[in-house]
Structures are given as structure tokens and as C-alpha cells.
């Protein structure tokens, strides 16, 4: 019998659209062993990068994971190393999420068209530079980011706790 999922993993799983990635149960069940104890999962989506697996956004990194019999792939991108993230639809089907980080590029294909834009926006918010102490930052930029966070919360992409954490980061 499998162990119960951590609350953050279960919450992210419940918000993802399974569609193409319905068979990703094994990766979701084993995800906790790939995370640091204090690392928290924000979002997940099914996708393909070296094989079908899950794309995971945590408070520290973006992780792509394939964990099945005969194939284990784990690739991560630290949030502070991500320079750009892009979303493109592949016709009427799923889309492709592209991550640029420290001179490397990764294309995660077959991402559900409902999950892709939300996870891209969440990555952009998580990688947005925080204003330096004493620096003059545009109040409208912070207000816009708060508005985007609130929209993600209202859409059910972020929980109230995740919203509060990101809001504190922006205002802190």
C-alpha cells in the first residue's frame, strides 16, 4: 500500500488537468523522495521531456520527473537560474513549455493547454526579481503582480496559503 501524499503534492495534483498525463500516478506518488523536506510544491502538469512524466513547480525550482520501471529522469531548473519561460500551443492539442536557464534550454512537450499558461505565469512570478532594499521600484509593477497572483488564486491555481506566501515575497 502506498503512503499518503503530502498535502502540497495532493493539492497540486488535484488542480492539474490529467488529460494526456493520466498515467502519471507513479511519478506523483514518488515525488516527495525527489524533494527537500522543506521544499513545497506549488503546481504540477503532465508533459514529456525525455519521456512522459510530470512538470513540477516548487518554491525553489522547476523539476521534470519520469519515474517508472526501466526509466528514471530527473531534471531541475533552479528558479534563480531561469532567465525566460515560454508557452506555445501545438495546434488544437497540447502545448510546449520552454525554459531557458543558465545557457540551457528545455522543451517540455504535451503539456495540457489548460495547465500550460497558468504554470508559465506562476514561473514568471516566482522568477521576477525582487526590488533591492532602498531601490525605487514601481508601485504599479508590484500592484500588477499582486493582481496576477489574485487572479491565479481566484482560478484555483494557487491556494490561499500559496497566494499569501507569494504576496509576502513581493511586499517584503
ABEGO torsion letter per residue (X at the ends): XBBBBBAAAAAAAAABBAEAAAAAAAAAAAAAAABBAABBBABBBBBBBGEBBBBBBBAABBBBBBBBBGBBBBBBBBAAABABBBBBBBEABBBBBBBBBGGBBBBBBGBBAAAAAAAAAAAAAAABBBBBBGBBBBAAAAAAAAAAAAAAAAAGABBAAAAAAAAAAAAX
